[in-house]
Amino acid sequence: MTISNKVSAAIERSSWIRRMFEEGAAMVAEYGAENVYDFTLGNPSVEPPAAFQRELRRIVDQPDTGMHRYMNNAGYEETRAAVAKRIAENSGAPVNSSHIIMTCGAGGALNVTLKTILNPGEEVIILTPFFVEYKFYVDNHGGVTTEVWTNPETFQPDIDAIEAAITKNTRAIIINSPNNPTGAVYSAETLEALGKMLENKQSELGRSIYVISDEPYARLAFDGISVPPVFKYIRNSILVTSHSKDLALPGERIGYLAANPALDGVGLFMEGAVFCNRVLGFVNAPALMQRLVAVLQQESVNIDEYQEKRDLLYKHLTELGFTMIKPGGGFYFFPKSPIDDDVEFVRLAQKHNILLVPGSGFGAPGYFRIAYCIDMGIIERSLPAWEKLAKDVGL
Ligand code: PLP
């Protein structure tokens, strides 16, 4: 064995992902990209807003001396101030630049946060169905995940179940809204109930339990709703997010973490997190992207495009008999698998050139995920294939 046993086992466990990619690539080669309906990847189909191109050109045309050098590990002051301003306006919390660290995406922010707060063996509650990387990220920093199911009818967090899962070793809970994979947007009532329960629990146990709110889809909310700001409802909260989805920049690795000013030991947390951003080897978030997002805090991709895709597919699939919640945001559906075995269902879908991810990949067997952040043309061409698939499984 030349690599660590742990990594080797993790690769083996996720080998189905590799297999899916390989099979998908083979299908594209055989049938042509326009005839394969690939709903597997959460990679935005839309381009960044026009303001991004405009600012990029402006910076290239008027370069500042030193703009490619190292900086404070937390990031540029002006970028952090711009991010803080937006969060403060949105939540009403007195957030300023000292509460912000620019990171390499939400993934970077999650790793920095977990490394900052976790002692070996401490528990992090994740809510099923969950973004699969959470398990790896928690493990990266010596933590242990505890999986707690959300309400299967609504995919809202089940506050009683979370309370029952908290032990004297619980250090954090990761929440994600709008959710990948379910598309659920957590209500203000749910966040408020979670905040209240945690205040009681923290007093009872005499220790801090942090809510890490992972929100890369926060600006992708539909039907005019806005995602309730976590800082308003949960005191011990840390927001981790990125511009991977709202500005369609996942390849540029630009995100941030923000600590609630009311967080227990907020100064020490920020000091620890700046240190972790450094020693995890990120050092700082990409300089050029920091300059860009500083002036793009009010910008967002065209949400209407995603909403149209959601509406078209939701109507078609529910008419065919698939059951799912109507997502309030993000760009995923998480329907019930019409047959018990979700992996088998995904195989059947493949026969109709529809590529999906089984719910088992998110800790939720019996479901499957559709990522509809793909071209409208592909979605439209896929509709007859969904009809055939529905017939195949007896819907
Ligand atoms: N969290 C969730 C729920 C996600 O779906 C993703 C990416 O798909 C991430 C975090 C990571 O985002 P980033 O590209 O900003 O690291």
Boltz pocket constraint, residues with backbone or C-beta under 6 A from the ligand:
constraints:
  - pocket:
      binder: B
      contacts: [[A, 42], [A, 104], [A, 105], [A, 106], [A, 107], [A, 108], [A, 131], [A, 176], [A, 178], [A, 179], [A, 180], [A, 214], [A, 216], [A, 241], [A, 242], [A, 243], [A, 244], [A, 250], [A, 254], [A, 255]]
      max_distance: 6.0
